[in-house]
Amino acid sequence: MDSSKESWLFVHHFQGISVDAAVSVDGDCTITHGVNTDHIEIEFGHSAGSLQLCLTENAAVKLVNAVTVAVEEFRQHRATLDRSDGLRVSEI
């Protein structure tokens, strides 16, 4: 076995995740998906400059729910700030 190609198979998992990282994604980032028999793949960016997520169905649902709530809270927070400054709230 070539350990450089197969070492990712032996990453230790803690609380359901095997990587600790932060990523900044802006509105220009390409986001694509793929569906397999046992998981969903989400790719941010493309080629060498990409981040790929492999999610079970349950994990994908949790991600969608968390992002939905976060976007709603973000918009409410921004609207509150815009009103307090006398600015017009714009659509995203």
Secondary structure, DSSP 8 states (H G I E B T S, - for coil): --HHHHGGGG---BTTB---------TT--EEEEE-SS-EEEEES-GGG-EEEEE-HHHHHHHHHHHHHHHHHHHHHHHHHHHHTT------
